[in-house]
Amino acid sequence: MKILIVSQYWYPENGVPQRRWMWLTKILVDAGHEVSVIAPPPHYERKIPISRWMATAALRSHRTTETGPSQERIIRSGYFPAGSSLTQRVLNQAVVAASMLAVSLSPWSEAGKLRPDVVIGTVPALPTASITQLIAWLKRVPYVIDLRDAWPELLHENRNWNAATGRRSLREKLLRRGPLQAVTAVTGRAVTSALEHASAVLTTSEQLALQLRQQEKGSTGKRTRDVVTIRNVFPPRTQLDTQPPKAREHDGLNVLYAGTFGRAQRLENALVAAHLAQEMGVKVKLRFVGDGVSWTMLRETAAQLGLDVDFHHRIPAGELENYYSWADTALVHLTDWKPLDWTVPSKTFELMELGIHISGVLSGEAAELITQLEAGDVVPPKRPEELARLWKSLAEDRTKLQVSEDGRQWVKEQRDKHAPQVLLDVLGRATSRQP
């Protein structure tokens, strides 16, 4: 089978989307399939001046290809330098999407010469859904959407997107009264159309898959596409010798957060909880590792609360061993947006496999998995007093930091058995259907 993947995030970048598809691509290649990818050059984690971008864009040729770590063929599209603001991200994603379409259709590019049996688009970025649909239609082949979050439902939370930054920009205030609603509505309809006409949709949680199946049956009365779950159980970069929780020199608790400081996390809730625990007489030592739009606001909040917090910028996933060894418990944190009930942060599975106790601040499927697999403890979002009481309880009785082996075994079974079978089966069914 010849497979074309359309993605705005690819190797050598090292985020969750890239690591997910590095793993899935290897499954496809090992099964004997030929995989080609259209993706922009690595730029999301780099600050690229406009002058340098213009120079490199002019020199880039779409007639050459690269070979990825899973022996996939990579064809680079154009891009626009990314930024942290929503406006910059929208512009970046729109430019990349337009370039991927142009590259895929150009008779002079390697992508234009491709005759795939199926096209796979990875979402987000949201424009990728429509571009995948269009490329597949023009090449007269079926397509599959890899939907990693609850889109387009998350678009309805746009009024809360910048709450985690502590302020709204002037640009946001000007755009919110009309343009943002229009863009949100158009984007939502486009994503919905792409999902409805796909031969299959891959999700990262079973609750999101169930939601999509119910929506389809409600609108058509029957199922016309596959909706399957392939969780983010890609192999972790960190290896850790798991030992029982060690006694600390202090009677407090070491809490690690390693991930995105983003709009969906609202991590100031954890800072308030640490402050409340401190008032209860428990010293909570926090380490935050990562980057995101709320970085500055979180540091300011920690200082205002008088907290002992170490902030570190993002480091490669394989270099987190010392941080994990230091931690008594690791924080997995989401805010209370309803679509996030259908989301399971990939960090959950990594922590389960490493045997690290999880302090889960979330609800929905992620909370159920942590509880059922005895991988940690869970409190609802936006209830810092409950999180403070949990940390106090863990500090006073360290035996509660021990977790079951069930989580580790479940993750390995999902990765080694469930995911490969589901992926190969769903693509086989997709290519057997007429587009």
C-alpha positions in Angstrom: 0.0 0.0 0.0 1.2 3.5 -0.8 0.3 5.9 2.0 0.6 9.7 1.9 0.6 11.5 5.3 -0.1 15.2 5.5 1.1 16.8 8.7 2.2 20.2 10.0 4.4 18.6 12.6 7.1 16.1 11.8 10.6 14.8 12.5 13.1 16.1 13.6 10.9 18.1 16.0 10.2 16.2 19.2 6.7 17.1 20.4 3.8 14.7 21.0 2.4 14.8 17.4 5.9 14.0 16.0 6.6 11.2 18.4 3.1 9.7 17.8 3.6 9.5 14.0 7.2 8.4 14.2 5.9 5.4 16.1 2.9 4.8 13.8 4.9 5.3 10.6 7.3 2.6 11.8 4.4 0.2 12.2 3.3 0.9 8.7 6.8 0.6 7.2 7.5 -2.6 9.1 4.3 -4.0 7.7 5.6 -3.5 4.2 3.8 -0.3 3.2 5.4 2.7 1.4 5.0 5.9 3.3 5.5 9.5 2.0 5.0 12.6 4.1 4.3 16.3 3.2 5.4 18.5 6.1 7.0 21.8 6.7 10.6 22.1 7.9 11.2 22.1 11.6 10.3 25.6 12.9 7.7 25.4 15.7 10.2 25.3 18.5 12.6 27.9 16.9 12.6 31.6 16.7 13.2 32.3 13.0 13.6 36.0 11.9 11.6 37.0 8.9 14.8 37.8 6.9 16.1 34.3 7.5 12.8 32.7 6.7 12.6 34.6 3.4 16.1 33.5 2.4 15.6 29.8 3.2 12.1 29.8 1.6 13.6 31.1 -1.6 16.2 28.4 -1.6 13.9 25.5 -0.8 13.2 23.0 -3.5 10.2 20.7 -3.4 11.9 18.4 -6.0 14.1 16.9 -3.3 13.2 14.5 -0.5 14.5 13.5 2.9 14.5 10.1 4.5 13.0 10.0 8.0 13.9 7.7 10.9 11.3 5.1 9.9 12.5 5.2 6.3 9.6 7.4 5.2 10.1 9.8 2.4 9.6 13.4 3.5 8.7 16.2 1.1 9.0 19.7 2.7 6.3 22.3 2.1 6.6 26.0 2.8 5.8 27.7 6.1 5.5 31.0 7.9 7.4 31.5 11.2 5.3 30.4 14.1 4.6 32.5 17.3 2.9 32.1 20.6 -0.2 34.3 19.9 -3.4 32.8 18.4 -3.1 35.2 15.4 0.4 34.1 14.6 -0.5 30.4 14.9 -3.5 30.8 12.7 -1.4 32.6 10.0 1.3 29.9 10.3 -1.1 27.1 9.9 -2.9 28.7 7.0 0.3 29.3 5.1 1.6 25.8 5.7 -1.8 24.3 4.6 -1.8 26.3 1.4 1.8 25.3 0.7 1.1 21.6 1.3 -1.8 21.7 -1.2 0.3 23.5 -3.8 3.2 21.0 -3.3 0.9 18.0 -3.5 -0.5 19.2 -6.8 2.6 20.6 -8.5 3.6 18.4 -11.5 7.2 19.4 -10.8 7.4 18.3 -7.2 7.9 14.9 -5.8 4.6 15.1 -4.0 2.8 15.9 -7.3 4.1 12.7 -8.8 2.7 10.5 -5.9 -0.2 8.1 -6.6 -1.2 7.0 -3.1 -3.8 4.5 -2.2 -4.9 6.5 0.9 -4.2 10.0 2.4 -3.8 10.5 6.1 -4.2 14.0 7.7 -3.1 14.7 11.3 -5.2 17.2 13.2 -4.4 19.7 14.7 -3.4 21.9 12.9 -7.1 22.4 11.9 -6.5 23.4 8.3 -4.9 20.0 7.7 -8.3 18.4 7.8 -9.7 20.3 4.8 -6.4 20.1 2.9 -6.4 16.3 3.4 -10.0 16.1 2.1 -9.1 18.2 -0.9 -5.9 16.3 -1.8 -7.7 13.0 -1.5 -10.6 14.2 -3.7 -8.2 15.5 -6.4 -6.2 12.2 -6.3 -9.4 10.2 -6.2 -8.5 8.1 -3.2 -10.0 7.7 0.3 -8.6 9.6 3.3 -8.3 9.2 7.0 -8.2 11.9 9.7 -6.1 11.4 12.8 -8.0 13.5 15.4 -5.8 14.0 18.5 -8.2 16.3 20.4 -11.9 17.0 20.6 -12.1 19.3 17.5 -14.2 21.1 16.5 -15.9 21.2 19.9 -12.8 22.9 21.4 -13.5 25.9 19.1 -16.5 26.7 21.3 -14.2 27.4 24.2 -12.5 30.3 22.2 -13.7 32.9 24.8 -11.5 31.1 27.4 -8.4 30.4 25.2 -6.3 33.3 26.6 -7.5 33.0 30.2 -4.3 31.1 31.0 -2.1 34.0 29.9 -3.6 36.3 32.5 -4.6 39.0 29.9 -6.1 39.6 26.5 -4.1 41.3 23.8 -5.4 44.4 22.0 -5.5 42.3 18.9 -7.8 39.7 20.6 -10.1 42.4 21.9 -10.5 43.9 18.4 -11.0 40.6 16.7 -13.3 39.0 19.2 -16.4 41.1 18.4 -16.8 39.6 14.9 -13.9 38.3 12.9 -13.1 35.6 15.5 -16.6 34.3 15.5 -16.7 34.2 11.7 -13.3 32.3 11.5 -14.4 29.9 14.3 -17.7 29.1 12.5 -16.1 28.6 9.1 -13.3 26.4 10.6 -15.8 24.4 12.6 -17.9 23.6 9.5 -14.8 22.7 7.5 -13.5 20.3 10.1 -16.9 18.8 10.6 -17.2 18.2 6.8 -13.8 16.6 6.7 -14.6 14.3 9.5 -18.0 13.4 8.1 -16.6 12.4 4.6 -13.5 10.6 5.9 -13.3 6.8 5.4 -12.0 6.6 8.9 -11.2 8.7 11.9 -8.5 7.9 14.4 -8.9 9.2 17.9 -6.7 9.1 21.0 -9.5 8.4 23.5 -12.4 6.0 23.5 -14.8 8.7 24.8 -14.0 10.9 21.8 -14.5 8.0 19.4 -17.9 7.3 21.1 -18.9 10.9 20.8 -18.1 10.8 17.0 -20.0 7.6 16.5 -23.1 9.0 18.3 -23.0 12.2 16.2 -22.8 10.2 13.0 -25.7 8.0 13.9 -27.7 11.0 15.0 -27.3 12.8 11.7 -27.5 9.9 9.3 -29.1 7.1 11.2 -26.2 4.8 10.2 -22.4 4.5 10.3 -20.6 5.2 7.1 -17.0 5.5 8.4 -14.7 3.7 10.8 -14.0 5.5 14.1 -11.2 3.8 16.1 -9.0 4.6 19.0 -5.2 4.5 18.9 -3.9 6.1 22.1 -0.7 8.1 22.5 1.2 5.1 23.9 4.3 5.7 21.8 7.6 4.5 23.5 8.9 6.9 26.2 12.3 8.5 25.6 13.1 8.3 29.4 14.1 5.0 31.1 13.8 4.9 34.8 14.6 2.3 37.4 11.4 2.3 39.5 11.9 2.0 43.3 9.6 2.5 46.2 9.1 6.1 47.2 12.2 7.2 49.2 12.1 9.1 52.4 12.9 12.7 52.0 15.0 15.0 54.2 12.0 17.2 54.6 8.4 16.2 55.5 7.0 17.7 52.3 6.3 16.6 48.8 8.2 17.0 45.5 5.8 17.6 42.7 6.9 17.7 39.0 5.0 19.1 36.1 6.6 18.4 32.7 4.6 19.4 29.7 2.9 22.4 28.0 2.2 25.6 29.8 -0.9 26.1 27.7 -4.4 27.4 27.4 -6.0 24.0 28.2 -3.9 23.4 31.3 -4.6 26.5 33.5 -1.7 25.6 35.8 -2.2 28.5 38.2 -4.7 26.2 39.9 -1.7 24.0 41.0 0.1 27.1 42.3 -2.9 28.1 44.5 -3.1 24.5 45.7 0.6 24.5 46.7 -0.1 27.8 48.6 -3.0 26.3 50.4 -1.0 23.2 51.3 1.7 25.4 52.7 -0.9 27.1 54.9 -1.9 23.6 56.1 1.7 23.1 57.2 2.9 21.0 54.3 5.8 22.1 52.2 5.2 21.4 48.5 8.3 21.8 46.3 7.2 22.3 42.7 9.3 21.9 39.5 7.7 23.0 36.3 9.5 21.9 33.0 8.2 23.1 29.7 7.1 26.1 27.7 3.9 27.8 26.6 1.8 30.9 26.6 1.3 31.0 30.3 5.0 30.8 31.3 5.4 34.4 32.3 2.1 34.6 34.1 2.9 31.4 36.1 6.2 32.8 37.3 4.6 36.0 38.4 1.8 34.1 40.3 4.3 31.9 42.0 6.3 35.0 43.2 3.1 36.7 44.4 2.2 33.6 46.5 5.7 33.2 47.9 6.1 29.7 46.6 9.2 27.6 46.2 8.9 26.8 42.5 11.7 25.9 40.0 10.9 26.8 36.4 12.8 25.2 33.6 12.3 25.6 29.9 11.6 22.5 27.8 14.3 19.9 27.5 14.5 16.8 25.3 12.2 14.0 26.5 15.2 11.7 26.9 16.8 14.0 29.5 13.9 14.0 32.0 15.3 11.1 34.1 16.8 13.3 36.9 13.5 15.2 37.2 11.4 12.0 37.3 13.8 10.5 39.9 13.4 13.6 42.0 9.6 13.6 42.0 7.4 12.0 44.5 4.4 12.6 42.3 3.9 14.0 38.8 1.1 16.4 37.9 -1.2 15.9 34.9 -3.4 18.9 34.6 -6.3 20.1 32.5 -8.9 22.8 33.0 -12.7 22.2 33.1 -13.6 22.6 29.5 -16.2 19.9 28.6 -14.4 18.7 25.4 -11.3 17.9 27.6 -13.3 15.1 29.2 -12.7 13.2 25.9 -8.9 13.9 26.1 -6.2 11.8 27.7 -2.9 13.7 27.9 0.0 11.6 26.5 2.0 12.2 29.7 -0.5 10.0 31.5 0.7 6.9 29.7 4.4 7.8 30.0 4.0 8.2 33.8 2.1 4.9 34.0 4.9 3.0 32.2 7.6 4.6 34.4 5.7 3.8 37.6 5.5 7.3 38.8 2.5 8.4 41.0 0.2 10.7 39.1 -1.6 13.7 40.7 -4.3 14.0 38.2 -6.3 17.3 38.0 -8.8 16.4 35.3 -12.1 14.6 34.7 -13.6 12.3 32.1 -11.7 9.4 30.5 -8.3 10.4 31.8 -9.5 10.4 35.4 -11.2 7.1 34.9 -8.0 5.4 33.6 -5.8 6.8 36.4 -8.3 5.5 39.0 -9.1 2.1 37.4 -5.4 1.3 36.8 -4.4 2.5 40.3 -1.8 4.8 38.8 -2.4 7.7 41.2 -5.0 10.0 42.6 -7.5 12.4 40.9 -9.2 15.6 41.9 -11.5 17.7 39.7 -10.2 20.8 37.9 -10.5 24.3 39.4 -10.7 22.9 43.0 -7.3 23.9 44.4 -8.4 23.1 48.0 -9.0 19.4 47.1 -5.6 19.2 45.4 -4.0 20.8 48.5 -5.6 18.2 50.7 -4.4 15.4 48.4 -0.8 16.6 48.5 -1.1 16.9 52.3 -2.3 13.3 52.5 0.5 12.0 50.3 3.1 13.9 52.3 1.8 12.4 55.6 1.5 8.8 54.3 4.1 8.1 51.6 2.8 4.6 51.1 0.0 6.2 49.1 2.7 7.1 46.5 3.1 3.5 45.5 1.2 2.6 42.3 0.0 -0.7 40.7 1.8 -2.6 37.9 -1.6 -2.6 36.1 -0.9 0.7 34.4 2.5 -0.3 33.0 1.2 -3.6 31.6 -1.9 -1.9 30.1 0.2 0.7 28.3 2.5 -2.0 26.9 -0.4 -4.1 25.7 -2.0 -1.0 24.0 1.3 -0.2 22.2 2.5 -3.7 21.2 -0.8 -5.4 20.4 -3.8 -3.2 20.2 -2.5 -0.2 18.2 -0.7 -2.0 15.4 -3.7 -4.3 14.7 -6.2 -1.4 14.8 -4.1 0.8 12.5 -3.4 -1.8 9.8 -7.0 -3.1 9.9 -8.6 0.4 9.6 -6.3 1.4 6.7 -7.1 -1.9 4.9 -10.8 -1.2 5.2 -10.4 2.4 4.1 -8.6 1.5 0.9 -11.2 -1.1 0.1 -13.9 1.6 -0.2 -14.5 4.0 -3.0 -13.7 7.6 -2.1 
